[in-house]
Amino acid sequence: MKTFNVPDFYRSPVITKVKQFRKTQDPRKKDNSPTVLDFGPVRYYIARHFGFCYGVENAIEIAFKALTENPGKNIFLLSEMIHNPEVNKDLTSRGVRFLQDTHGRELIPFDVLTNEDIVMIPAFGAPLELIEILEKRGIKTESYNTTCPFVERVWKKSEQIGKARHTIVIHGKHTHEETRSTFSRSARDSEAVIVVRDMEESKRLAPYILGTKTQLEFEEEFRGKFTPGFKISEHFNRVGVINQTTMLATETQEIADYFKSLMIEKFGADQISEHYADTRDTLCYATNENQDATYGLLKTDADLALVVGGYNSSNTSHLVELCERKFPTYFISSAAEIENASRIHHYNYPKKVKETTENFLPGKDVVKIIITSGASCPDSLLEDVIYKINGFFKNIDSVENVLKQIKTQFNAE
């Protein structure tokens, strides 16, 4: 896989060595057990896969290329390039400005743009209507387009099944930048498109697919989530499921299987190939790997989990959901959220609020902590967390000794 020129300050000497060791030990990525960093009084379980993915590193490389190649020019991002506050803050400190927020609300009027300005497309892509506006102003959007190749792969699958006259069902958050971008392309390629958030919302579509609820009820219940002119009597006869690449992969597959079962119920198993498109290959490899690695973390006897990433990061939120199945889990954006050995500030994702927890570290001889992060989180932030927590304990072993233990454990060179 291609390697990217990502600034060193996003890297971590400790985490880089851990990843290198695991790559040597398990080049085919079949072992999802965590790496253990044993510092004595505190032991960390590091997820097998986490941190910057291919698409994020690609986006960062393009962003810094834009800065290097265009000194003195106005450089804009259509919206946040990725969902990590530290990366976006770093870019704005270098003069990059955002045209919109993550919900598509205008921050800077497009009217001020000229054909001399640089506008970068974020890793999530952009709706076609916004691309058209920019290009009409003479801006070459392809020059610094950081759209993730795996998002573009979803668009290609959308085009394929749309041209086969299937209604496209998008598993995603309908306000998310990636889903809005995918929706705009799916609407171009297919007669009808609808977005479902989860399995619960998918099941609410069943009465409309099977004809037991009305068009009027459908329009009211799913307002804002389907294309104009959507007719349940016509557009639920042939379906295919694609996804926002950062959603929970297992749920995407469950939703796809569910819609397949509805088509079988409606038309019979012998007719399924005419009414259902198999689209499982739209699942992102990084999302899959990070989530599989989190299942590996669930097999440990850790005392708590720390998940590091942007609070508006979809893929990170799903890692939090998985960890919460077994452990007290704290979703933090950086080490700064850890105030001291007793108090931590963290994000309650279901409630969408910041919270403070006292005595989050248990009073044990050896405290066992899970650490992982989303695909948009720099490894340097995890290293900061490790050093911050290590500072709360006495008789901590050195990083050098801990890394030697791993090297011996995995027979890595």
C-alpha positions in Angstrom: 0.0 0.0 0.0 1.2 3.5 -0.8 3.0 5.5 1.9 2.3 9.2 2.4 4.3 12.2 3.4 2.7 13.0 6.7 4.4 15.6 9.0 6.4 14.0 11.8 4.6 15.9 14.5 1.5 13.7 13.8 3.6 10.6 14.3 4.6 9.0 17.6 8.0 7.2 18.1 6.4 4.8 20.6 3.2 4.0 18.6 5.2 3.8 15.4 7.4 1.1 16.9 4.4 -0.8 18.3 2.8 -0.8 14.8 6.0 -1.9 13.2 6.4 -4.7 15.6 2.9 -5.9 14.9 3.3 -5.6 11.2 6.4 -7.9 11.4 4.6 -10.4 13.7 1.4 -10.4 11.8 1.8 -9.1 8.2 -1.5 -10.5 7.0 -3.4 -8.9 9.9 -5.0 -12.1 11.1 -4.3 -11.5 14.8 -6.6 -8.9 16.4 -5.2 -9.4 20.0 -4.0 -6.1 21.5 -0.4 -5.2 22.1 0.4 -4.9 25.9 2.6 -2.1 27.1 3.5 -3.0 30.7 4.9 -0.1 32.6 4.6 -1.8 36.0 1.8 0.0 37.9 -0.1 0.7 34.7 -0.6 -1.6 31.8 -2.0 -0.5 28.4 -3.8 -2.7 25.9 -3.1 -1.1 22.5 -5.6 -2.0 19.7 -4.1 -4.0 16.9 -5.4 -1.4 14.4 -6.1 2.3 15.0 -5.2 5.8 13.9 -4.7 7.4 10.5 -6.0 5.3 7.6 -5.1 5.5 3.9 -7.7 8.1 3.2 -6.7 10.4 6.0 -3.0 10.3 5.2 -3.8 10.9 1.6 -5.9 14.0 2.6 -3.1 15.4 4.9 -0.5 15.0 2.2 -2.6 16.8 -0.3 -3.4 19.6 2.2 0.3 20.3 3.0 1.0 20.1 -0.7 -1.5 22.8 -1.3 0.1 25.0 1.4 3.6 24.5 0.0 2.6 25.1 -3.7 0.5 28.2 -3.1 2.3 30.7 -0.9 0.5 34.0 -0.6 -2.8 32.6 -2.0 -6.1 32.3 -0.3 -6.5 28.6 0.7 -9.9 27.3 1.8 -11.3 24.0 2.8 -14.9 23.4 1.8 -15.5 22.1 5.4 -13.4 20.2 8.0 -11.0 18.0 6.0 -11.3 15.2 8.6 -13.1 15.0 11.9 -10.2 15.7 14.3 -9.9 19.1 16.1 -6.1 19.0 16.4 -5.5 18.4 12.7 -8.1 21.1 11.7 -6.7 23.5 14.2 -3.2 22.9 12.8 -4.4 23.7 9.3 -6.2 26.9 10.3 -3.1 28.0 12.2 -1.3 27.8 8.8 -3.9 30.1 7.2 -6.4 27.6 5.8 -10.1 28.8 6.2 -13.3 26.8 6.2 -16.1 27.8 3.9 -18.7 25.7 5.7 -19.2 24.0 9.0 -19.8 20.2 9.2 -23.5 20.6 8.7 -23.1 22.6 5.5 -23.8 26.0 7.0 -22.0 28.8 5.3 -19.1 30.4 7.2 -17.6 32.4 4.4 -19.8 33.5 1.4 -18.9 31.8 -1.8 -19.3 35.2 -3.5 -15.9 36.2 -2.2 -14.1 33.4 -4.0 -12.1 34.1 -7.2 -10.5 31.8 -9.7 -7.2 32.6 -8.1 -8.2 31.0 -4.8 -7.5 27.4 -3.8 -10.4 25.3 -2.4 -9.7 21.9 -1.1 -12.4 19.2 -1.1 -12.5 17.3 2.2 -11.9 13.6 2.6 -15.6 13.1 2.8 -16.1 14.4 -0.7 -18.6 17.1 -1.5 -22.2 17.2 -2.9 -22.3 17.7 -6.7 -24.2 21.0 -6.4 -21.3 22.5 -4.4 -18.7 21.3 -6.8 -20.7 22.9 -9.6 -20.9 26.3 -7.8 -17.1 26.3 -7.2 -16.3 25.3 -10.8 -18.6 28.1 -12.1 -16.4 30.5 -10.2 -13.4 29.2 -12.1 -12.0 27.1 -9.2 -10.4 23.8 -10.2 -11.7 21.5 -7.6 -9.7 18.5 -8.8 -6.4 20.3 -8.1 -6.5 19.6 -4.3 -9.3 17.1 -3.9 -8.7 15.0 -0.8 -11.7 12.7 -1.2 -11.0 9.3 0.2 -10.6 6.7 -2.5 -12.8 4.3 -0.5 -15.6 6.9 -0.5 -15.2 7.1 -4.3 -15.5 3.4 -4.5 -18.9 3.6 -2.8 -19.9 6.2 -5.4 -18.9 3.8 -8.2 -21.0 1.1 -6.7 -23.9 3.5 -6.4 -23.6 4.4 -10.0 -23.5 0.7 -11.0 -26.6 -0.3 -9.1 -28.4 3.0 -9.9 -28.0 2.4 -13.6 -29.4 -1.1 -13.0 -32.6 0.7 -11.9 -32.2 -0.2 -8.2 -33.3 2.2 -5.5 -30.3 3.0 -3.4 -30.5 2.6 0.4 -27.6 4.5 2.1 -26.7 3.3 5.6 -25.5 6.6 7.2 -26.2 9.7 9.1 -28.2 11.9 6.8 -26.5 15.1 8.0 -22.9 13.8 7.7 -20.7 15.3 5.0 -19.9 12.0 3.5 -23.5 10.8 3.4 -24.6 14.2 1.8 -21.9 13.7 -0.8 -22.9 10.1 -1.5 -26.6 11.1 -1.6 -26.1 13.7 -4.3 -24.3 11.2 -6.5 -26.8 8.5 -5.9 -29.6 10.9 -6.7 -27.9 11.5 -10.1 -27.4 7.8 -10.8 -30.7 6.3 -9.5 -34.4 7.1 -9.8 -34.8 7.0 -6.0 -32.5 7.2 -2.9 -33.2 6.9 0.8 -31.0 7.2 3.9 -31.4 5.0 7.0 -29.5 5.6 10.2 -29.6 2.1 11.7 -31.4 -1.2 11.9 -34.2 0.3 13.9 -34.9 2.8 11.1 -34.5 0.1 8.5 -37.2 -2.0 10.1 -39.5 1.0 10.1 -39.3 0.9 6.3 -40.7 -2.7 6.1 -44.4 -1.7 6.2 -43.8 0.6 3.2 -41.9 -2.0 1.3 -44.5 -4.7 1.9 -47.4 -2.3 1.2 -49.1 -2.1 4.6 -48.5 1.6 5.2 -49.2 4.6 2.9 -47.2 7.0 0.8 -48.4 9.9 3.0 -47.2 8.1 6.1 -43.8 7.4 4.5 -43.3 11.1 3.5 -44.1 12.2 7.0 -41.9 9.6 8.8 -38.9 9.9 6.5 -39.1 13.6 5.6 -35.7 14.9 4.4 -34.2 11.5 3.9 -35.3 10.6 0.4 -35.2 12.0 -3.1 -38.1 14.0 -4.5 -40.7 11.9 -6.3 -40.0 8.8 -4.3 -43.0 6.4 -4.7 -43.2 3.5 -2.4 -45.3 1.5 -4.9 -42.5 1.7 -7.5 -39.2 2.3 -5.8 -39.2 -0.5 -3.3 -39.2 -3.2 -5.9 -35.5 -3.3 -6.6 -33.0 -2.2 -3.9 -29.3 -2.1 -3.1 -27.5 -1.0 0.1 -24.4 1.1 0.2 -22.9 2.9 3.3 -21.3 5.8 4.8 -17.8 4.2 5.1 -17.4 5.1 8.8 -20.5 3.3 10.0 -20.5 0.2 12.1 -19.6 -2.5 9.5 -21.5 -5.3 11.1 -24.6 -3.2 11.2 -24.3 -2.3 7.5 -24.2 -6.0 6.7 -27.2 -6.7 9.0 -29.1 -3.9 7.2 -28.2 -5.3 3.8 -29.2 -8.8 4.8 -32.5 -7.4 6.2 -33.5 -5.7 3.0 -32.6 -8.9 1.1 -35.0 -10.8 3.4 -37.7 -8.3 2.6 -37.2 -8.7 -1.1 -37.4 -12.5 -0.7 -40.6 -12.1 1.3 -42.1 -9.8 -1.3 -41.0 -11.5 -4.5 -39.7 -15.0 -3.6 -36.2 -16.5 -3.3 -36.1 -17.5 -6.9 -36.5 -13.9 -8.0 -34.1 -12.3 -5.6 -31.4 -11.6 -8.2 -33.9 -9.3 -10.0 -34.8 -7.3 -6.9 -31.6 -7.1 -4.7 -28.1 -5.9 -5.5 -25.2 -7.4 -3.4 -23.0 -4.5 -2.4 -21.0 -5.8 0.6 -17.7 -4.6 -1.1 -18.5 -1.0 -0.2 -17.4 -1.5 3.4 -14.1 0.4 4.2 -11.1 -1.7 5.0 -9.9 0.7 7.8 -13.4 0.8 9.4 -13.5 -3.0 9.4 -10.0 -3.4 10.8 -10.4 -0.8 13.6 -13.7 -2.3 14.6 -12.4 -5.9 14.5 -9.4 -4.8 16.6 -11.9 -3.4 19.1 -13.6 -6.7 19.4 -10.1 -8.0 20.3 -9.9 -5.5 23.1 -13.2 -6.7 24.5 -11.5 -10.0 25.3 -9.1 -8.4 27.8 -9.6 -7.9 31.6 -9.0 -4.1 31.4 -10.4 -1.8 34.0 -11.4 1.0 31.6 -11.1 2.2 28.0 -9.8 5.5 26.6 -10.9 6.2 23.0 -9.2 9.2 21.5 -10.6 11.2 18.6 -12.8 14.1 17.4 -16.2 14.2 19.1 -17.9 14.6 15.7 -15.9 11.6 14.2 -18.4 8.9 13.2 -15.9 6.0 13.0 -14.5 6.9 16.5 -18.0 7.0 18.0 -18.6 3.4 16.9 -15.4 2.3 18.7 -16.8 4.0 21.8 -20.0 2.1 21.4 -18.2 -1.2 21.2 -16.0 -0.5 24.2 -19.0 0.6 26.3 -20.4 -3.0 25.9 -17.9 -4.2 28.5 -15.8 -1.3 30.1 -16.2 2.1 31.6 -15.3 4.1 28.5 -14.1 7.7 28.2 -14.2 9.4 24.8 -11.5 12.1 24.9 -10.1 14.4 22.2 -6.6 14.7 23.7 -4.6 14.2 26.8 -5.7 17.7 27.9 -9.1 16.2 28.8 -7.3 14.2 31.6 -7.1 16.9 34.3 -5.4 14.8 37.0 -5.2 11.3 38.4 -8.8 11.6 39.7 -10.7 13.7 37.2 -11.3 13.3 33.4 -13.4 15.3 31.1 -15.0 13.3 28.3 -17.8 13.2 25.7 -21.1 11.4 26.2 -21.7 10.5 22.6 -25.4 9.3 22.9 -26.3 12.5 24.8 -23.9 14.7 22.8 -22.7 16.5 26.0 -19.4 16.9 27.8 -19.2 15.2 31.2 -16.7 15.1 34.1 -16.0 11.9 36.0 -14.2 11.7 39.3 -11.9 8.9 40.4 -11.8 7.4 36.9 -8.6 5.5 37.7 -9.2 2.6 40.0 -7.1 2.3 43.2 -5.3 -1.0 42.2 -1.7 -2.2 42.3 -1.8 -2.5 38.5 -4.3 -0.4 36.5 -5.2 -1.9 33.1 -6.2 0.6 30.4 -7.4 0.0 26.9 -6.3 2.7 24.4 -7.5 3.1 20.8 -8.4 5.9 18.4 -10.4 6.8 15.4 -9.0 6.8 11.8 -8.6 10.6 11.8 -6.6 10.7 15.1 -2.8 11.3 15.0 -0.7 8.7 16.8 1.0 11.5 18.7 -2.2 12.1 20.6 -2.2 8.6 22.0 1.5 8.9 23.0 0.5 12.1 24.9 -2.2 10.2 26.7 0.2 7.4 27.7 2.8 9.9 29.1 0.1 11.9 30.9 -1.2 8.9 32.7 2.3 7.5 33.4 3.0 10.7 35.2 0.4 9.8 37.9 2.3 6.7 39.0 5.5 6.0 40.8 8.2 3.4 39.7 7.1 3.5 36.0 9.3 1.4 33.8 11.1 3.2 30.9 9.7 3.3 27.4 12.9 1.7 26.1 12.4 -1.4 28.4 8.8 -1.7 27.6 9.5 -1.7 23.8 12.2 -4.3 24.3 9.7 -6.5 25.9 7.4 -6.2 22.9 10.3 -6.9 20.5 11.1 -10.1 22.4 7.5 -11.1 22.6 6.9 -10.8 18.8 10.4 -11.7 17.7 10.5 -8.4 15.7 13.7 -7.0 14.3 
